[in-house]
Amino acid sequence: MTSAQDVLLQFQSQGMETCFHGRHIKPVIYAGLDGSNWRLKDYEARGGYQALRKVLGKDGGAGMTPDELIAEIKASGLRGRGGAGFPTGLKWSFMPKDAPQKYVVCNADEGEPGTFKDRDILMYNPHAVIEGMILGAYAMGASVGYNYIHGEIFQVYERFQEAIDEARAAGYLGANILGSGFDFQLHAHHGFGAYVCGEETALLESIEGKKGQPRFKPPFPAGVGLYGKPTTINNVETFASVPFILQMGAQAYLEIGKPNNGGAKIFSIQGDVERPGNYEVPLGTPFPVLLELAGGVRGGRKLKAVIPGGSSSPVLPAHIIMECTLDYDSLAQAGSMLGSGAVIVMDETRDMVEVLLRLSHFYMHESCGQCTPCREGTGWLWRLVKRIYHRRGRMEDIEVLDSVAQNIMGRTVCALGDAAAMPVRAMLRHFRHEFVEKIEAAQ
């Protein structure tokens, strides 16, 4: 198994290893950051907006057509960093070419429990997101963009607005960008902390001033999105990756990761570890390497389980996750998913019924109430788990719990119902004995 030190040495030899807030990271998005150098002049000193100049032909070259830019993103293997992992270049190609008005939207509604990477990007490297959105808009022919920022991180919203003002004053935003004839306006939009607004169509409803509830699909946003116009939504980390891909080249970016899992990924690791934080490592990094970078399990205890992709992803016991690499395919084969890259580590002292109780309460609280299976089912899940946890459960509750979860999945307008149900089914699959023990203790 590759050690954390081997990974550090490998990246150091490539001139890519750095340190951020005292933590070793493998920089693409985090390259050269020290926590204070977020302003435009700092970003330009690191090569910022050179990718935009290259694409617009302002560096002495011929420039790139929108189709050439999309082809480069496809070749990089970049997949959506928000959770779904859909190929970014392919998504961009869905935007109709002949629509008179199109939008690009950045999803910064980072409400998934355990996830805190996007707020760090917006706080410490906001211009990478701005440049990525401008490049995306150029590729898709959009003239207006919005960054929808989670409602509970107002300081981040203010920082991003400052960065927008800097970029506009320097000629990177607005009409006739860098004298190219390309126009693009970008706005920061502040949400109000609703988890469901992380779903892309609920996010669009919220921007329009409506109640944040998911839309029926089809039609999909690429055809009928914001204000009824074609719209493409990508995650913060996805947009922030685009300038670096164009600087280093698609093939070089692809080779950072592994086949079908190109590039680097920021993982938010927390829970029972010595050094929780954000770590940027290549996709395909073995999980034990990330765990070692985070200082190992806190207090020298044994690893019990890991939720690898945010609270909605299925839990994996230690003996499975320790054999996994951190990429879309490996985690899917193991029965979970990469998701947002929020790695929640739990040691041997954790009560898995209590963990599920907390998760179930969250999803019950955050259900928007539009769909009956989710509105009613999330409450049933929480009440069943609560009864078992407080040693008032019956043995048949376990099958009822699994049945309710199964009947929620796939029967709601958005994936919040699935997000509530998947942790339940995974906990029962891997830790059923803990539920049985609590029920037997009640009899």
N, C-alpha and C positions, 0 to 999 in steps of 0.2 A: 504494500500500500504506500502511495506517495505521502511523504510527511509534509507538514506545513512549511518547514524550513526549506524543503526541496522546491516548493512552489515559490517561496520568496526569492530564492536564489535564481530560479529560472527567470522570473520577471525582472530581477535586478540586472541580470546579464543582458536583458533586452532594453535596459534603460527605462523600465516601466514601473519599478517599485517606488512607492512613496509612503508618506505617513500623513494621517489626517486626524486631528484631535487625539494624538498619541496612539492611534491604531494603525496597524499595517493594512493597506489596501492595494488593490491592483488597478491602477487608474486608467480609465478611459474617460468617463464622465468626471471622475474625481481627480484627474491628473493635475498636479501642481497646486491643489487647494490647501490653504492653511486656516480657513475659517473666517478670514477677514478680507481676502482679495477677490471680492465678488463683483466689483464695479466694472464698468465698460473698459476703462483703461487697462485693468488687470486682465480681463478676458482677451482683449486685443493683443496684449503682450504674450499670452499663451497661444496665439494663433487664431483667436476668435474672429469670426466673420470672414476669414479667408476662404472657407468653403463657399459662402454666399458670393464673394467676389469671383471665385473660380466659375461657379455656375452661371453668373451673369456676364462673364467675359470681361471682368474688370481687373484681371490680373495679367493681362497681356495675352491670354489664351483665346480660344475660339468660343468658350462658354459651352453650356450643355442645353439641349432641348429638354422640355418636360419629360418626354418619353425616355430620353437617355438617363435622366436622373432617376426615374422610376426603375429602369432596368438595373441601375447600379445598386439601388436599395434591395431589389430582388436578389441580386447576385451576392449580397452581403449575408443573406440568411437571417436578417433581423426579423425577429418575431415579437409580437406585442408584449410589452413588459408589465402590463397591468393585471394579467391573470389568464386570459384566454389563450395567449400564445399564437394568435393568427399571424401569418406572414404579412409584414407591413407593406412591402412593395406590391403584393397582390391586392391588398386592401385599397391602396392608393389607386390602382388601375381600375377599380370599380367606378370611380367618379366619372359621370358622364362628361364628355368633352364639349358638348354644345349648349350647356345650360348657361344662361346669362348671369346668374348669381349663384355662387357656391361659397360654402363656409368650411373652415377647419376649426376643430375644437379640441382643446387639451383637457383631458380628464385628470384633474388634480384633486378630486374628491376622495382623498385617501382615508376611507372610513373603516377598512378591513382591520379588525383587531390584530395587533402584532405588527402592523406595517407602518414604517416611518421613514422610508427612503425618499419618497417624492418631496416631502417637505424639506429635507436636507438639500436636495438638488435645487429646489426653488430658492432656498435661503442662501446657499453658498455658490451656486453656479447658474443663476437665473438666465444669463444671456445664452447659455447653451440651449435652453428650452426655446427662447425667443428665436434664435437662429434656426433651430430645427423646425419651428412652426413656419417661418418665412420660406424655408426650402420646401416644406411640404405644400404650402400654398402655391408656390411657383409650379411645382410638379403637377398639381391638380387643377390649376387655373382658378384658385379661390382668391377673393379680394378682401375678405374679412375673416378674422379669427377671434376666438374667445378662449380664455383659460379659466375654467371653472374650478375655484379653489375652495377646499373644505372649510366649513364655517367656523371650526374651532381653532384655526391657526391664523388669526387675523394678522399677526406680525409678519407671517410669510406673504400674505396678500399685499401688505404695505411694501415689503421688500421687492416683490415682483413688479408692482406698479412703478416704483422708482427705477427699476431696470428698463421698463417699457419707455419711460420718459427719457432716459439716457439714450436708448436706441433710436427713438424718434428724433431727438435733437441732433444725432450724428448722421441722420439720413438713411438709417437702415429700415425704418418704418415710415409709412405714409405714401404720398404720391411720388411716382417716378423714382423709385429706390435706386440710389447710386447712378442716376441718369440713365437707367436701363429701359424706362418705359413701363416697368412692372410696378403696380400699385398694391399695397397690402396694409390694412389697418388692423391693429391688435388691441384687444380690450381684456382687462382682468375683471372677472365676475366673481363676487363673493357669495358662496352658498351659506347654508345655515345649519350644517352638521347632520343632515339626514343621511343615514347609511344607504338607503335605497337610491339616492341621487348619484351614487357611483355607477348605477346601471345607465347605459348611455342614453336611452330614450327618456328616462326620468330626469336625467341631467338636462336634456334639451327642453323638456317641459318647464323645468325650474328657471332656465335662462329666459324663457318666454314669459315668465311671471306667473306661471300656473302652479298648481299643486304638483309636487314632485312625485308623479306616479308613472310607471312604465307604460309605454304604448304597445298596442298589438303590432306584431310583425308577421308577414309583410304588411305595408311597404317598409323597407329598411332605410336607415338614414342616408345611405348613398344615393337613394332615389328621392325620398321625401324626408328631410331632416329638419334642421333649425328653420323656423318660419316657413316650413313647407318646401324648402330648397335643398338641393343635394348637399350633404354634409359628411365629412369624415372625422371620426373621433379617435384619438390615440392617447395613450398614457404619457405622463411626464417623462419617464425614463426612456420611452420609445423616441419621442421627439428629441430629447437631449443627446441620443446616440447618433442621430443623423449627421450633424456636422463632422463628427470624428470619423464616421465611415467615409465621407467624401474626402477628408484630409488624408487618411491612411490608405484608402483604397478598399474596395469591397472584399477582395480576396484576403488581404491582410487581416481585416476584421473577422472574416469567416474563420480564419485559421486560429484565432484566439480561443475559440470554443472547440466543438466537435461536430461531425456531420449532422445536419438538420438542427443543430443547436449552436449557431454561430455567435461569436462575440462574448463580451463580458456581461455579468449580471450583478446587480447590487442585492445582497441578502441582508435583511434586517433580522439579526439573531438576538434573541432575548430569552428570558425565563431563568432557568437554573444554570447559568454560565457565569464564569468569572468576569468576562469583559463583553457585556452586551453592546451592540452597536451595529452600524452599517459597514459591510465588507463587500468590496467589489472584486470578484474573482471570475475566472473563465467559466462559462457554462461547461459542465462536465467535470468540475472539481469534485473529488470524493467528499462525501459528507464528513468523514473523520478529520479531513484537512480543515474544513470550516470550523468544526468544533474545537480543534486545536488552536486555530487563530484566535478564537474567542476565549481562550484560556482553559478550555475543558469544562467539565461539569463542576459546578460550584461546590466547594467544601470537600472535594475528593470523593463525592458520592457516586453511585452507579447511575448510568443513564437508564431511564425506564421507557420513555416514549418521546416522539417528536411530531409536532404538526408542521409539515415542511413548507406550506404555501399560504399561510394566513388561516384564520380560525375556521373558514369554511372548507378547507381541504381535509380529507380523511387522515386521521392519526395513524402513525406507523410505530410499532414497538421497536425497541432498540436493536434486536437481532436482524431486523429487516433494514432499517434506515442505515445502519453501519455498513451495509454492503451496497448502498446506493451511491450513484453520482448525482450531482445537482444539475439536472437538466430535464427538459420536458418529457423526453421519452423514458428515461430510467425511472422517474418517479411515477409515471403513468403505469409502467409495467409492474411496479411494486404495489399498485393499488391506491395511489394518492395522486397529487398533482403539484406542479411547481407554483402555480397561482401567482400571487404577488411577490413571492420570495420572502415572506415573513416566516422565519424559522423559530418555532416556539419549543424550547427544550424543557423537558420535565424529568426530574430525578426520581429515585426510588421511593421517596417519601410522599409523592403525590397520590392523592385519592382520585382515581379517574372518574368516579361517579360525581364527585364534587366539581371536577373540571367540566364535565358535560352539563351539569346544572348551571354553571356560569354561562357557558356558551348558549344553551337553550334559552336562558332568560334574555340574553342579548338579542337573539333573532326574533323572539316574541315581541320584544320592545320595539324593534326596528321595522317590523312588517308594516307596510303602508296600508294594509287592509283591503286592497282592491280585489284580491282573489280569495275565495272562500277556503280552499285547501291550505293556503298560507296563513290567512287571518285566524282561522280556527285551529288549524293543525299545529302551528308553532306553540300555541297556548297549551294544547293537549300534551305535546312533547315535554314542555317545561313542567307541567303539573305531574306527569307520570314520573319523571326523573326526580322531582322534588319529593314525591311520596316514597320512592325507593331510597333516596339519600337519608331521609329522616326515619328510616326503618319502619315504615308503615306499608311497605309494598307487599304484593302477592307475587307468586312465581309466574302467574300468567301475564303479569304486567310487562315482562321482558318481551314476550311475543307481540303483545299489543303495541308496545313502544316501537318495535321493528316494523310492524304492519302500518302504523300511522306514518312513520318516516317514508316507507316505501310508497304509500299512497299520496304523499305530497309531491314526490319527485316527478318532474315532467308534466305537472298539471297546473302550472302557474304561468302568468304572462312573462315574468322575468325569472332569473335564477336565484332569487332570495329564498324561495321555498326549498330548492335543492341545497342551498348553502346551509340551511337549518337541518336538513335531513341527513346529509352525508356524514357529518360528525357523529350523529347518533348511530348510524348503521356501522360505521367503522369502530366505534367504541364497543359495541356489542360483539362485533366480529373478533376483536383482539383482546378485549378485557371483560368478557361476559362473566367470568368467575367473580369479579369484584361486585357486580350487580347481584349475583346469586348469594354471595356472602352477606350482603346487607339485608337481603330478604330473609335469609335463614336466621339472621340475628334477631329478626322481628318476631319469629315464630316460637 
